[in-house]
Amino acid sequence: MSASRFRARTLALCAAVAVAASSLAAASALQPPKLTALEFSPAALTDTDTARVVLRFTQTVREVQPADVTLTPSVAHTVSTDGAAVTVRLSERIDYGAKIRVELRVASAATGSVADVTRAVAAQDIRVRTLVRDDAGDRIVSNDLVGGARPREIQTNRRVQEYAGLDDRVFTVTDAGGGAVELGEFGGGERPYTPLIPAELGSLTQLRADTTGKFIGVVASGIELAGRQTENELLVMDARSGVAPPVTVSGSDGIPLRVRDWRFVPGGIGVAVLDEDGELWLATPALGRDPVPLGPADGIVGFLPDTGELVADLSGVARAIDVSGLVSGGAGSEREARVVERHLPGEVFTAGGGRVARSGDAHRLLLMIDGAEQEVFAPTHSGTRIGAICPAPNGSVVAVELISAGAEPDARPVLPAFRGTTTVYIDAHGGELRSSIGFAPDWC
């Protein structure tokens, strides 16, 4: 073949490739946007009213309008567009284990070609636990609230006084005999059980876990720490990776606060502490800041699920305090308290501004909202009594202890209970989601 003919064929081939490439590019440019990523947090869907669902596309899209988005079941939401990303922001929380179908119509900013996208997002399920007392050794049973597909049982071979769950780990305060107590961890490593505060004479009470920040805390008295004896002091431990040595919650003078009651601040690393003198404090021991005084109180009720405000009881009146700015190191103006309403013993707050309490005879569960009262649950057997009532972290579900008629006390000196107690989990409409043997649900 002559050189000229070779060159001619080469040029023709290159031209054909160029034409094909140009055709492919043109075809690609005419393609509607395609979804490349779907981003959301299953925990945020249940725990906040600002959860985001982000959909990312292969090309820049035109501004998406509210009419272009449909959520099934219907959930209040807003939508915004930024280049090739569309963000659907939910304005309310959804139930544990629920699924939302997101339908979206987008148009290419370059060509106007339209694509319809349908995807599903699933909220987190949540682990629920109860304590089963047994003379041969107590058990902690757990399962997923909605799915129920991961039953687990921890045989402690110990007498459990208190426990708290954190992911797949369980922390316990156990009776070590002879007046000694021990703080330990189940499921935290290769060993099935790890002592954290080895058996020692004294008391360890009010054990709690913060599932968001991954901290645990316990009130210690008579336990030796750094060469001295504790006296009703709150010890906080970072459990994000293993378990760090305890940090004592102290006042600005460095003297440990004497603790009557306390709670973790949801979603943060702060703690609300009621001292023995009836003063309420907001402390962030992990950050090394001085505690902030919040005024006098008779007790800590908990936190409002919808706003995250701390609720304290003062002479029977529930007052809500916004502590979010104090946890983040902001100004103290948030200390202004607002009256929620009168608070009844044993009453808990739920999502949507409701309150749940036992009836006077302890045979019915009552929901109070907007001044109205209605029965939402009653045990099947008339002789069964309602024990403790404890709301889920997002306030959408309530754990209810049921004590059967004729149940006998278990005669334990710490956290005494009744044999044969069961726990049911009730949604906002009184529907039963799950039941479990045992008492002391870990939401309490």
C-alpha positions, 0 to 999 in steps of 0.5 A: 500500500502506498504512503498516500493511500495509507494516509488517506485511510488513516485520516478517514478513520480518524474522521469517523472516530471524531464523528462517532465521539461527537455523536456520543457527546451530543447524545449524552448531553441530551440525556436527562439527569441520572441519580448518582447518590442518595444521602441521609442519616437513618438516626436523624430521621427519627431524632430530629425535625431537620433531617435531610435527604440529599439526591445528587445527579450527573448534571446541574438541574433546574430549581426543583419546586415543592410541587415536584416532590412527593413523600409517601406517607406524607411528611412536612418538608421543604426542598432546595437545589444547589447545582446537581444536588437536591435537598429535601429537608423533613420538618417532622420526625418519623417513626422508628423503622418507618420507610418514606418513598421520595418521588422527585421530578428534575429537569436538566439545566442545559437541555430541559430534559426531564427525569422522574426519580423514586427512592425509599429512605428508611429510619433507624430501628432502635434497640430496646432492653429489659432486665430479668431477675433470676436467682441463678444470675440476672439476664438482660434481654434485647431486640429491635423495637420494630423489626424484632429480628435480632434477639439477644440475651446476656447471661450476666451470672451476677446480681444486677443492680442497674444497667445501661445500653450503648450500641451493642454494649451493656454496662452494669452495676452489680452486687459483688457480695459483702457490700461491694459493688462493681461497674462492668461492661459486656460485649466491649471486646474479645472478653465477654465481660470487662470490669471498669470499676472493680469490686469495692465497698461503696455504692454506684447508682444512677448509671446512664448512657448517652447514645449520641455522644457515646458517654456513660455516667454513674454516681459514686459514693464510698468508692476510692478515686485518685487516692480519695473517697467519693461522696455522691459524685458524678463520674463521666466516662468517654466510651467512644473507643473503649472506656476512658478513665472517669472524669468527676463533675466539679464546681468552679472551685474544683470541689466535686458536686454532691449529686442528688439527680442528673441527666445527659443532655440529648445530642450533646456532651453536657450533663444536667446535675441537681445537687444535694442543696437543690441547685441545678447545674449544666456541666460539660466535664469533657470540655473542662468548662466550669458548670453553669448555675440554672437556679433552684429545683426540686427535681429533674423531670427530663427533656422535652422531645420536640425542643430538647429543653431541660424540664425541672420541677419546682414546687409542682410546676414544670419549667423548661430551660433551653440549655443548647447554647450553654452546652456549645459555650454560648451566652447565658441568656438561654437560662430564662425558664418558661413554665410548661404546666403543672407536673404530676409525679410519674408523668413523662413528656412525649412528642407533639407536646403530650404528657403520659401518666398512670391513672390514679388506680394504676390500671390505665395509661392516660395521654394529656394534650392541649388540655384534653385527657384520654385513655390510650392503653389499659392492660388486658387483665384487670388485675394488672398494674402499670409500673414505670413509664419511660419515653423513647429518646424521640418521645414517639413511643413509651415503654410501660411496665406491667405488674401482674396481679399477685406478683411477689417482690424479688426482695432485692435491696437495690432497685427492688421489683416484682417477679413476673413483670413484663414491659410493653412498648406503646406508640402515640395511638396506644398501639402495642409495638412489642412486649418483652419479659422483664422490667427496667426498660433502658429508656428509664 
